[in-house]
């Protein structure tokens, strides 16, 4: 049987990890892998996570399954964090193995409900198209960001969505757009919500970086604007970044509807599909998040540390923009973008040369992880980038 299979290429980003690890230069810089790093280049375990794990170690008395839909308390607390209160809608959640698991279940549900098409803004996280295609959805694209000008292509985006067939699904990044860092204004969120509602599109909102942009509440504002405007929505949530628990694979998919019955029907289908995929969700990461969000002192410590992580990212953005400023006229826009990523107008040959000649690693798309920088590295990185960007 295996002889009939064709060998598959490595994922480019995962292959980049191997290339970086094989480079023995002491001054190499990893701007590729999408994880937060501190000033020492580490991806630390947050203080509140350590404290929550200690509490679980002392008090947890069973390793039995939780429930097919996961930890209901975790789901309620997470939805309050993401969706807020007073929306006038009903949300039914299912715990998933990470945000990717949430997107996969959402894609399965869209296909099961008979909508065979989803609209995806470009550029986007590469795995979006892969997940949607794997469930048989037809992926249509719309323009979101222009790399040479570093601008959101909002007018083109609205034109494309204004002609999307009614009943189609549309993927929306909640905040800290991956891979561009480009954000919408409040007025643009309102206009986007109006078009989605008018065309009766079903928004699938990917919330993976809450708290890394402008703040925990601020980063959920656009998502909540859309939810308020439409009768139904799907919201995929990842806890990997905001809680720094990447390897725990903790996430959730929420079906949002105008009635509890409709939301519960959607959840029953999500649970059924999960049962035939991974059966039961992993618990540890969800238990950690539940403990943090339900304990006032841990919640405040988590907020404080997340705020400091965001401040560090924003500071690095300002430093990089200033260092590039005398060689690239669009450098100030790097400081205005949000989250961990920016997408630079680099050619593939330039990216390969940066790896070979300078030990600076990034995907061939030119996407850089701002968190991979250290202040001390910025002058050297800017010096080699300016001739390529100017």
VEXNU-79397 format. One record per residue: x, y, z of N, C-alpha, C in turn; residue in one letter. Coordinates in steps of 0.001 Angstrom, whole numbers, padded with zeros to 6 digits, always signed. Example, Ala and Ser with C-alpha at 12.3 -4.5 7.8 and 13.67 -1.06 7.14 Angstrom:
BEGIN
+013190-005690+007800+012300-004500+007800+013200-003300+007800A+012850-002250+007080+013670-001060+007140+012900+000030+007870S
REM end
This chain:
BEGIN
+000814-001204+000000+000000+000000+000000+000854+001263+000000X+001897+001285+000824+002711+002495+000935+003465+002797-000355X+003736+001744-001161+004438+001956-002420+003614+002792-003391X+002305+002847-003162+001429+003601-004049+001378+005084-003691X+001984+005436-002565+001961+006821-002109+003145+007603-002678X+002920+008877-002914+003999+009762-003337+004543+010509-002122X+005846+010633-002056+006461+011377-000955+006020+012832-001005X+005713+013384+000158+005221+014760+000228+006340+015716+000646X+006347+016917+000098+007390+017882+000473+007198+018354+001906X+008281+018721+002533+008197+019277+003879+007481+020615+003852X+006753+020913+004923+006187+022243+005068+007335+023249+005076X+007256+024305+004262+008384+025239+004158+008810+025849+005491X+007854+026174+006353+008209+026782+007630+008865+025765+008555X+008359+024537+008542+008980+023500+009371+010376+023169+008858X+010544+023187+007530+011872+022955+006962+012835+024067+007360X+012307+025285+007492+013139+026418+007889+013726+026210+009283X+012957+025567+010167+013454+025274+011514+014696+024401+011433X+014634+023380+010577+015777+022500+010418+016996+023204+009871X+016774+024094+008903+017888+024841+008333+018536+025746+009376X+017712+026389+010179+018233+027276+011220+019026+026480+012252X+018494+025350+012676+019178+024537+013689+020511+023990+013188X+020595+023772+011873+021832+023227+011301+022894+024301+011082X+022536+025553+011239+023479+026666+011068+024212+026880+012392X+025526+026794+012370+026318+026870+013603+026877+028266+013869X+026470+029265+013092+026943+030618+013339+026348+031162+014642X+027179+031760+015444+026722+032243+016752+025790+033444+016626X+025893+034191+015545+025090+035400+015399+023877+035200+014489X+023465+033959+014264+022295+033704+013422+021036+034246+014099X+020036+034592+013283+018803+035201+013785+017612+034491+013167X+016683+034052+014010+015492+033343+013547+014298+034300+013542X+013891+034744+012353+012716+035593+012203+011577+034811+011551X+011672+033485+011596+010697+032659+010895+009610+032071+011775X+009988+031274+012756+009009+030519+013525+008105+031462+014316X+006795+031245+014205+005824+032172+014769+005526+031960+016233X+006520+032088+017089+006315+032027+018533+006887+033286+019161X+006345+033654+020312+006863+034813+021028+008210+034461+021652X+009126+035424+021622+010415+035256+022300+010705+036495+023132X+011425+036289+024237+011776+037411+025102+013136+037977+024706X+013675+038872+025528+014937+039542+025197+016120+038582+025153X+015961+037405+025743+017030+036404+025728+016832+035373+024621X+015795+035570+023816+015536+034639+022725+014779+033403+023151X+014216+033405+024351+013482+032248+024852+011987+032435+024642X+011261+031312+024566+009806+031330+024628+009436+030909+026045X+009231+031865+026954+009105+031524+028366+007737+030952+028712X+007693+030217+029819+006417+029820+030409+005945+030988+031271X+004749+031468+031016+004243+032634+031747+004089+032309+033235X+004262+033317+034064+004175+033129+035514+002837+032530+035923X+001767+033045+035346+000434+032566+035710+000231+031116+035288X+000843+030720+034175+000748+029329+033725+001460+028409+034711X+002656+028797+035136+003386+028006+036133+002574+027855+037418X+001970+028959+037869+001190+028934+039103-000049+028053+038941X-000708+028140+037786-001884+027317+037542-001515+025840+037485X-000383+025532+036850+000055+024139+036783+000386+023593+038170X+000960+024424+039006+001249+023995+040380-000036+023686+041124X-001035+024524+040939-002322+024286+041590-002964+023003+041080X-002897+022775+039771-003460+021543+039208-002734+020310+039732X-001413+020400+039836-000634+019278+040352-001079+018894+041757X-001383+019903+042548-001748+019649+043937-003205+019223+044093X-004091+019713+043222-005517+019509+043455-006202+018557+042475X-005662+018390+041275-006334+017535+040289-006356+016097+040772X-007517+015479+040783-007649+014138+041366-008039+013067+040362X-008037+013396+039053-008398+012402+038047-007823+012783+036697X-007528+011778+035899-007125+011980+034517-008141+011333+033569X-009360+011180+034023-010414+010658+033173-010794+011684+032119X-011539+011253+031113-012023+012180+030092-012858+013275+030746X-012870+014444+030119-013689+015540+030627-015098+015447+030049X-015216+015628+028732-016495+015524+028024-016192+015622+026535X-017062+015107+025673-016791+015191+024231-016586+016627+023747X-017346+017572+024342-017189+018969+023918-016091+019678+024682X-015493+019005+025672-014426+019603+026446-014913+020150+027768X-014119+021000+028348-014370+021593+029657-015332+022774+029491X-016555+022630+029966-017572+023675+029783-017192+024972+030497X-016554+024866+031664-016154+026069+032386-015088+026817+031587X-014107+026086+031075-013098+026684+030199-013751+027384+029019X-014706+026726+028382-015362+027295+027206-016129+028566+027551X-016832+028557+028682-017589+029752+029077-016652+030921+029379X-015578+030652+030098-014631+031712+030438-013925+032244+029192X-013571+031343+028293-012883+031763+027073-013812+032603+026195X-015080+032208+026117-015999+032986+025288-016239+034374+025880X-016315+034470+027192-016437+035785+027815-015243+036667+027453X-014055+036061+027394-012849+036805+027054-012876+037272+025601X-013309+036399+024710-013263+036682+023275-014513+037408+022802X-015659+036838+023107-016909+037371+022584-017498+038494+023406X-017095+038573+024666-017644+039593+025536-019063+039264+025955X-019671+040183+026644-021036+039989+027127-021946+041053+026521X-023232+040753+026508-024203+041720+026027-024311+041791+024519X-023879+040741+023805-023970+040746+022352-025374+040400+021859X-026214+039854+022730-027542+039449+022311-027544+038206+021453X-026451+037448+021477-026332+036220+020700-026037+035055+021634X-026167+033861+021118-025904+032651+021887-024715+031924+021263X-023782+031500+022097-022574+030824+021615-022481+029443+022232X-022193+028454+021414-021977+027084+021879-020579+026664+021451X-019747+026269+022404-018354+025982+022109-017992+024523+022199X-016939+024173+021481-016332+022840+021542-014827+023031+021660X-014242+022413+022646-012792+022491+022862-012070+021686+021792X-010949+022205+021291-010256+021567+020167-008754+021465+020425X-008065+020600+019686-006598+020580+019736-006027+021785+018987X-005899+022887+019676-005326+024094+019111-006280+024845+018192X-005817+026013+017741-006599+026794+016803-006755+026108+015458X-005753+025323+015065-005851+024587+013802-006980+023565+013860X-007110+022891+015008-008216+021955+015184-009559+022655+015118X-009619+023879+015667-010856+024657+015613-011207+025011+014172X-010217+025439+013390-010454+025781+011993-010882+024562+011186X-010303+023412+011498-010672+022193+010774-012123+021805+011060X-012528+021859+012331-013918+021542+012657-014872+022544+012016X-014500+023816+012027-015339+024832+011394-015492+024556+009905X-014394+024189+009265-014432+023884+007839-015314+022672+007566X-015207+021655+008412-016062+020472+008279-017533+020844+008426X-017827+021724+009383-019218+022127+009611-019765+022905+008425X-018955+023800+007872-019382+024567+006702-019713+023620+005543X-018845+022629+005334-019084+021663+004259-020335+020835+004538X-020514+020407+005788-021671+019587+006141-022970+020361+005959X-022927+021665+006221-024133+022492+006107-024491+022804+004655X-023641+022388+003730-023966+022536+002318-023364+023740+001635X-022602+024528+002365-021920+025659+001736-020543+025183+001292X-020353+025074+000007-019123+024473-000492-018021+025450-000790X-018168+026715-000359-017200+027723-000777-016871+028649+000390X-015578+029008+000478-015138+029978+001481-014220+030988+000816X-014319+032240+001227-013525+033331+000658-012390+033673+001612X-011191+033701+001077-009979+033861+001868-009197+035064+001380X-008923+036013+002277-008129+037170+001914-006665+036815+001746X-006034+037418+000769-004617+037165+000505-003799+038429+000731X-002605+038258+001304-002024+037007+001785-002645+036570+003111X-002461+035290+003445-002998+034785+004696-002050+033723+005240X-002353+033231+006419-001598+032118+006990-001677+030951+006009X-000552+030386+005567-000592+029371+004511-001478+028171+004821X-001605+027804+006095-002369+026607+006420-003875+026806+006290X-004331+028057+006198-005765+028282+006002-006260+027547+004759X-005628+027819+003622-006072+027207+002370-005951+025693+002428X-004888+025199+003079-004713+023757+003186-005822+023092+003976X-006194+023695+005093-007268+023137+005919-008590+023143+005163X-008916+024266+004527-010195+024358+003829-010247+023390+002648X-009138+023293+001918-009108+022372+000787-009231+020925+001207X-008683+020581+002359-008730+019196+002845-010147+018749+003169X-011034+019694+003468-012420+019335+003760-013311+019446+002527X-012711+019743+001396-013465+019782+000149-014080+021121-000189X-013781+022149+000600-014315+023467+000280-013582+024070-000915X-014313+024774-001730-013705+025550-002803-013226+026867-002196X-011961+027186-002383-011382+028387-001785-011305+029486-002833X-012126+030526-002633-012060+031724-003464-011238+032770-002701X-010563+033630-003410-009695+034601-002738-010150+036030-003018X-009802+036892-002091-010028+038324-002270-008777+039065-001805X-008501+040244-002336-007287+040967-001954-007427+041592-000568X-006389+041454+000255-006410+042084+001577-005278+043090+001760X-004071+042731+001301-002898+043548+001615-001997+043626+000410X-001478+044839+000163-000542+045060-000928+000863+045171-000348X+001705+044197-000639+003034+044147-000031+003911+045330-000447X+003981+045703-001732+004864+046818-002118+004520+048139-001443X+003215+048405-001210+002833+049674-000594+002569+049546+000898X+002534+048298+001403+002269+048038+002824+000902+048577+003266X-000072+048533+002368-001407+049054+002654-002450+047947+002587X-003481+048049+003438-004659+047198+003315-005411+047603+002055X-005771+046629+001251-006500+046894-000001-008003+046867+000292X-008436+047819+001095-009785+047745+001627-010855+047895+000545X-010688+048843-000357-011685+049041-001407-011830+047796-002274X-010703+047178-002618-010754+045961-003439-011377+044814-002660X-011083+044751-001392-011654+043729-000521-013177+043870-000466X-013668+045086-000264-015101+045321-000191-015789+045018-001522X-015142+045373-002613-015721+045097-003929-015873+043597-004144X-014856+042838-003772-014911+041391-003965-015991+040757-003094X-016057+041147-001825-017034+040537-000923-018449+040994-001244X-018591+042168-001822-019922+042673-002172-020573+041864-003284X-019772+041093-004005-020319+040251-005071-020234+038767-004741X-019842+038441-003509-019761+037037-003113-021158+036436-003049X-021334+035208-003519-022664+034580-003481-023204+034463-002060X-024476+034706-001902-025103+034629-000591-024976+033213-000028X-024707+033141+001269-024568+031849+001926-023155+031317+001965X-022235+031941+001235-020837+031513+001286-020230+031860+002646X-019136+031221+002967-018376+031545+004170-017223+032477+003813X-016746+033238+004806-015617+034135+004590-014716+034087+005815X-013420+033934+005590-012436+033892+006676-011974+035304+006995X-012031+035660+008288-011611+036971+008755-010627+036804+009900X-009510+037528+009873-008577+037551+010994-009101+038537+012040X-009192+038100+013287-009745+038970+014331-008832+040139+014651X-007529+039895+014706-006549+040943+015042-005167+040429+014692X-004190+041350+014699-002783+040953+014499-002639+040040+013282X-003049+040535+012148-003125+039731+010932-001831+038981+010657X-001969+037696+010388-000843+036835+010020-000952+036543+008528X-000032+037036+007697+001354+037387+008007+001693+038879+007935X+000714+039787+007866+001049+041164+007505+001089+042138+008678X+000392+041827+009770+000305+042770+010885-000586+043964+010592X-001190+044014+009397-002005+045161+008997-003388+045074+009628X-003868+046181+010147-005140+046191+010875-006172+047064+010172X-007440+046818+010502-008539+047636+010014-008888+048697+011051X-009376+049816+010587-009867+050842+011493-011262+050454+011983X-011739+051137+013011-013085+050866+013523-014133+051073+012435X-013966+052134+011649-014913+052405+010565-014882+051291+009520X-013705+050768+009227-013603+049683+008252-014233+048401+008781X-014070+048124+010072-014742+046957+010660-016261+047093+010505X-016783+048273+010742-018222+048493+010609-018668+048259+009169X-017896+048761+008220-018251+048580+006817-018155+047116+006405X-017119+046434+006884-016969+045012+006588-018147+044226+007152X-018531+044518+008381-019649+043819+009012-020939+044034+008224X-021135+045259+007730-022343+045564+006972-022403+044772+005673X-021272+044644+004986-021237+043882+003731-021478+042400+004000X-020854+041865+005026-021060+040452+005363-022525+040186+005691X-023135+041098+006444-024544+040941+006799-025449+041067+005576X-025168+042045+004718-026009+042270+003538-025951+041095+002576X-024760+040510+002417-024597+039382+001504-024961+038046+002160X-025346+038089+003442-025692+036867+004196-024540+035861+004162X-023302+036366+004251-022134+035501+004330-021982+034985+005763X-021370+033836+005900-021120+033263+007226-019658+033529+007579X-019392+034408+008537-017994+034700+008877-017379+033599+009737X-016215+033154+009336-015372+032303+010181-014233+033195+010637X-014252+033553+011918-013302+034526+012449-012203+033786+013201X-010979+034014+012788-009814+033352+013377-009184+034286+014409X-009332+033921+015681-008794+034734+016771-007626+033992+017414X-006414+034407+017074-005228+033687+017533-004260+034534+018334X-004440+035875+018349-003419+036744+018938-004015+037802+019863X-005129+037505+020499-005789+038495+021338-004848+038977+022442X-004688+040294+022524-003806+040884+023517-002458+041295+022977X-002100+040854+021784-000803+041196+021203-000852+042443+020328X-002064+042958+020045-002177+044093+019150-002254+045414+019877X-003470+045771+020324-003675+047018+021059-004112+046771+022494X-004536+045547+022812-005000+045205+024144-006027+044095+024067X-006322+043476+025194-007231+042335+025201-008609+042725+024684X-009180+043791+025203-010499+044230+024757-010437+044826+023359X-009433+045633+023114-009315+046297+021815-009192+045280+020678X-008463+044193+020906-008238+043204+019851-009481+042381+019548X-010474+042426+020417-011725+041698+020188-012813+042595+019614X-012553+043873+019476-013587+044817+019068-014117+044531+017661X-013237+044269+016709-013671+043994+015345-014496+042728+015265X-014032+041692+015941-014758+040425+015994-016171+040648+016522X-016279+041410+017604-017591+041646+018216-018481+042492+017313X-017889+043392+016552-018661+044188+015597-019328+043296+014567X-018587+042327+014051-019149+041412+013054-020222+040528+013674X-019952+039982+014855-020929+039108+015507-022248+039831+015736X-022168+041098+016121-023380+041866+016387-024209+042095+015132X-023559+042041+013961-024239+042399+012712-024854+041211+011983X-024457+039992+012317-024867+038828+011528-025686+037858+012374X-026523+037041+011730-027309+036065+012488-026504+034862+012952X-025464+034501+012211-024665+033331+012551-023190+033604+012275X-022344+032995+013080-020897+033132+012875-020195+031941+013506X-018979+031704+013062-018093+030721+013671-016831+031451+014110X-016373+031163+015322-015184+031818+015855-014198+030748+016317X-013041+030701+015667-011979+029756+016028-010973+030484+016915X-010699+029906+018083-009839+030561+019062-008636+029675+019364X-007465+030285+019364-006233+029621+019801-005761+030249+021100X-005347+029414+022048-004768+029901+023302-003243+029864+023275X-002681+029419+022163-001230+029191+022098-000431+030452+022392X-000794+031555+021758+000018+032767+021859-000311+033556+023112X-001600+033827+023334-001991+034685+024444-001611+034112+025797X-001552+032787+025897-001180+032144+027146+000190+031462+027060X+000828+031528+025899+002160+030950+025735+002201+029448+025911X+001110+028735+025544+001053+027279+025767+001000+026555+024415X+001923+026875+023560+001952+026345+022201+001851+024822+022163X+002679+024153+022918+002742+022692+022824+001557+021993+023484X+000728+022719+024226-000429+022100+024871-001618+021970+023914X-001535+022621+022751-002570+022514+021718-003961+022757+022290X-004203+023994+022664-005441+024380+023332-006200+025400+022500X-007432+025071+022160-008249+025990+021384-009713+025642+021518X-010547+026332+020749-011986+026095+020779-012625+026662+019529X-013733+026045+019123-014561+026578+018063-015912+026927+018659X-016386+028141+018377-017666+028599+018894-018627+028841+017735X-019828+028274+017849-020911+028556+016917-021801+029609+017553X-021977+030734+016870-022736+031863+017405-024022+031999+016598X-025148+032080+017294-026442+032132+016617-027397+033041+017377X-028570+033278+016780-029550+034152+017397-030426+033439+018411X-030411+032098+018394-031162+031329+019379-030257+030262+019981X-030556+029861+021213-029781+028811+021850-029946+027489+021121X-031158+027228+020610-031393+025965+019892-030495+025857+018672X-030376+026950+017908-029536+026913+016710-028078+026699+017075X-027607+027367+018128-026217+027190+018554-025973+025760+019025X-026935+025195+019744-026772+023826+020256-026769+022802+019127X-027578+023042+018092-027561+022139+016939-026187+022149+016278X-025633+023347+016125-024292+023445+015538-023280+022716+016406X-023376+022888+017735-022428+022206+018617-022572+020685+018513X-023788+020177+018414-023968+018729+018318-023278+018169+017084X-023310+018925+015993-022620+018489+014781-021110+018576+014948X-020628+019625+015595-019192+019763+015832-018676+018617+016702X-019435+018258+017730-019027+017158+018616-018997+015839+017848X-019997+015617+017002-020047+014377+016216-018841+014271+015291X-018479+015372+014657-017321+015353+013765-016021+015195+014544X-015946+015798+015711-014760+015634+016539-014604+014176+016968X-015717+013529+017250-015678+012136+017714-015009+011218+016696X-015239+011485+015422-014647+010632+014381-013242+011075+014000X-012762+012147+014613-011420+012635+014316-010460+012352+015466X-010669+013015+016607-009767+012830+017754-010505+012382+018999X-011802+012163+018887-012660+011613+019941-012841+012566+021117X-011802+012768+021919-011873+013647+023082-010721+014661+023033X-010968+015881+023470-009901+016886+023417-008910+016716+024557X-007653+017157+024370-006689+017152+025468-007117+018157+026529X-006788+017877+027789-007335+018686+028884-006357+019663+029505X-005064+019358+029533-004156+020099+030398-004150+021594+030107X-003986+021969+028845-003938+023382+028512-005229+024096+028874X-006364+023456+028603-007652+024059+028942-007801+024223+030446X-007321+023234+031212-007386+023337+032670-006533+024499+033172X-005394+024709+032534-004532+025834+032901-005241+027158+032624X-005808+027306+031428-006499+028542+031074-007699+028767+031987X-008451+027704+032247-009603+027817+033156-009174+028311+034532X-008079+027757+035032-007588+028135+036360-007167+029600+036383X-006505+030046+035340-006054+031443+035264-007245+032395+035196X-008183+032114+034300-009294+033031+034083-010295+033041+035236X-010285+031989+036048-011240+031915+037161-010627+032324+038497X-009340+032665+038499-008655+033058+039730-008197+034503+039572X-008749+035398+040370-008525+036832+040168-007042+037198+040152X-006273+036667+041097-004858+037036+041166-004090+036513+039954X-004386+035289+039517-003707+034724+038346-004122+035455+037074X-005389+035784+036986-005873+036504+035803-005173+037856+035669X-005037+038577+036783-004380+039879+036731-002907+039743+036391X-002250+038714+036933-000837+038505+036621-000665+038146+035149X-001600+037352+034617-001567+037020+033186-001727+038273+032343X-002676+039126+032693-002889+040373+031953-001633+041242+031997X-001035+041347+033174+000161+042185+033320+001302+041668+032449X+001508+040361+032454+002612+039802+031657+002318+039901+030167X+001072+039662+029779+000703+039802+028367+000892+041245+027907X+000533+042194+028762+000746+043610+028429+002234+043907+028209X+003085+043331+029040+004525+043571+028895+005060+042934+027618X+004511+041790+027229+004913+041151+025973+004516+042020+024784X+003313+042564+024846+002860+043445+023771+003709+044711+023718X+004022+045260+024871+004859+046469+024895+006227+046192+024280X+006771+045009+024559+008067+044662+023970+007973+044600+022442X+006925+043947+021935+006742+043862+020488+006611+045242+019861X+005797+046092+020462+005605+047429+019913+006892+048247+019961X+007670+048043+021021+008960+048722+021106+009911+048268+020019X+009943+046957+019750+010795+046436+018685+010352+046970+017320X+009049+047093+017127+008546+047652+015871+009050+049084+015677X+008959+049878+016732+009424+051272+016626+010921+051333+016360X+011697+050476+017032+013146+050470+016830+013499+050058+015404X+012837+049025+014899+013130+048564+013543+012728+049620+012521X+011558+050230+012712+011113+051277+011784+012092+052446+011768X+012572+052826+012934+013534+053933+013007+014846+053568+012326X+015300+052329+012516+016570+051904+011926+016480+051791+010416X+015284+051478+009896+015097+051363+008448+014724+052689+007801X+014388+053670+008628+013762+054889+008135+014551+055675+007119X+015885+055684+007203+016672+056474+006256+016959+055716+004967X+016412+054479+004859+016651+053718+003637+015396+053184+002987X+014259+053318+003679+012999+052775+003145+011868+053694+003581X+011210+054335+002638+010218+055342+002975+008971+054771+003632X+008735+053452+003467+007558+052828+004071+007832+052264+005463X+009034+052466+005974+009405+051912+007276+008449+052309+008401X+007915+053552+008430+007007+053910+009527+005794+052998+009653X+005393+052349+008554+004223+051486+008623+004500+050215+009424X+005768+049828+009536+006107+048682+010384+005727+048984+011830X+005937+050217+012250+005599+050612+013624+004100+050666+013839X+003327+050908+012788+001879+051015+012916+001191+049657+012866X+001848+048663+012309+001260+047330+012253+001253+046699+013649X+000510+045611+013804+000312+045032+015126+000585+043534+015135X+000971+043055+016321+001191+041631+016488+002625+041233+016196X+002818+039957+015936+004163+039429+015799+004739+039553+014394X+003883+039778+013375+004367+039625+012009+004278+040904+011186X+005213+041013+010245+005151+041966+009147+005600+041234+007885X+005114+041702+006749+005433+041064+005471+006208+042058+004615X+007505+041799+004449+008388+042722+003745+008420+042433+002243X+008569+043464+001410+008628+043276-000035+010014+042786-000474X+010295+041541-000177+011578+040932-000516+011376+039852-001572X+012328+039726-002477+012310+038656-003458+012841+037374-002818X+012433+036260-003376+012895+034976-002836+014416+034898-002862X+015036+035387-003904+016503+035363-003989+017119+036187-002862X+016476+037292-002504+016980+038120-001399+016915+037352-000080X+015801+036662+000142+015636+035899+001382+016685+034795+001474X+016923+034108+000379+017927+033036+000379+019322+033603+000618X+019591+034782+000059+020891+035408+000280+021052+035850+001735X+019994+036317+002349+020046+036696+003767+020404+035497+004639X+019867+034348+004292+020207+033125+005046+021684+032773+004859X+022086+032719+003605+023427+032240+003300+024512+033198+003777X+024327+034475+003522+025389+035447+003771+025368+036051+005172X+024180+036097+005785+024077+036818+007061+023478+035976+008194X+023025+034754+007894+022435+033927+008933+021120+034469+009453X+020375+035190+008618+019079+035733+008988+018010+034886+008296X+017185+034235+009081+016235+033250+008563+014808+033771+008613X+014099+033630+007493+012681+033965+007380+012111+033157+006225X+010792+032980+006130+010213+032298+004970+010486+033075+003683X+010426+032404+002557+010712+033056+001279+009661+034105+000924X+008535+034105+001627+007515+035128+001401+007971+036506+001873X+008974+036559+002777+009405+037823+003354+008718+038152+004666X+007930+037219+005184+007279+037449+006476+008306+037333+007589X+008329+038313+008477+009255+038265+009605+008472+038231+010915X+009011+037501+011862+008467+037482+013218+009214+038539+014027X+008529+039631+014349+009146+040727+015091+009691+040246+016425X+009006+039271+017037+009435+038770+018342+010751+038011+018269X+011186+037654+017060+012474+036988+016920+013649+037930+017004X+013370+039229+017019+014433+040230+017109+014824+040504+018554X+016052+040924+018738+016519+041530+019973+016965+042941+019626X+016844+043851+020569+017241+045236+020298+018663+045319+019760X+019531+044481+020296+020942+044530+019882+021133+044055+018449X+020161+043276+017918+020270+042762+016554+019759+043748+015510X+018934+044695+015918+018218+045534+014961+019155+046327+014054X+020229+046955+014550+021111+047682+013624+021669+046793+012510X+022090+045580+012856+022647+044685+011828+021568+044242+010846X+020386+043887+011356+019300+043460+010478+018895+044605+009551X+018756+045816+010097+018362+046962+009283+019408+047262+008217X+020670+047120+008556+021729+047443+007612+021693+046541+006396X+021371+045270+006578+021339+044361+005432+019993+044424+004691X+018923+044882+005381+017628+044969+004726+017488+046223+003874X+018058+047322+004306+017841+048590+003615+018182+048551+002118X+019292+047956+001707+019568+047917+000267+018531+047098-000514X+017871+046173+000167+016894+045314-000503+015511+045954-000540X+015226+046860+000413+013909+047461+000503+013828+048843-000136X+014946+049544-000175+014942+050929-000642+014676+051065-002136X
REM end
